[in-house]
Amino acid sequence: MSSSKLESDARGLRAGAIRYASAGVRSRQDVKTYLERRGAPRQTITSVLDTCTERGLVDERACAKLWAAHWARQGYAQSAIAHRLTQ
């Protein structure tokens, strides 16, 4: 594959991940999983995660609060929620 094709693919992955991160509350793991499923190389994933973090597009605390509230509504005990969040 040519270097221009690789650069184009990386730009496309980056743009898609930034759109994905911008569409809602996302964690770094959410964005990482998004990129991994699309076959992004490790260096692209690292670079995109850094960019998303710098731009404030990922928010671990907000994601944790949303998941905790979701699990609480489903009747999970506080200790189970805490355990899941640490996973």
N, C-alpha and C positions, 0 to 999 in steps of 0.2 A: 504494500500500500504506500502511496506517495506521501511525502511529508505534508503537502498541501491538503490532501484528503484527511490525514490525521488531525491537522489543525482545524479543518472545517468540522470534523466530527466532534472535536473537543469544544469548539465554539457552540455547536448545536446542543451538546449535552449541558454545557454551562448555562445557556439561555433557557433550556427547558427546566433545569433544576431551580434557577432563580424564579421562573414563573411559578413553579410548584411551591417553592418556599413562600412566595408572596401571596399565594391564594388562601392561606389560612395560618393557624398557629402550627408551627412545625419545630421539631427538635432536630438536632444534628443527626441523630440516628435515622429519623424519617428521611432526611435529604440523602444521607449515605445509602440507605436501602433503595431509594428511588434511582440513584445513579448506578448502584451495583446491578440492579435488575436490567439496566440498559447496557450493561457491559462496559461501563466506564473504567479506564485504567486507574490504578491507585493514585497516581500523581494528579490526575484530573479531579478525583474525589476530594483529595486533600485541599487542592486549590479552591474548588467550589465551596467547600465547607468553610474555609477561611474567609472567602468573599461574602458568603451569606452571614457569617458571624459579624464581620466588620460592618455590614449594612444593617444589622439588627433584624435580619429576616428569620433567624432561629431564636427560639426562646424556651430554654429548658424548663424554667420555672413555670411559665404559663402552661406548657404541655403537661407538666406534672400535676398542676392544679386541675386541669380539665380531666385527666385520667382519674385522679383521686375522686373527683365529684361523680364521674361516671360510675366507678366501682361502688361508691357509697350508695348511689341510687339503686344499684343492683343488690344491695344488702351485704356487701363485704364488710368484715370487721376492720377496724382501724389498723390492727396489727397486720392483717392480710394485705391491706392497701399499702402500708409502709414496706412490706416485703416485696410486693410487686414493683413498687417504684424504685427499689434499690437494684432490681434485676436489670 
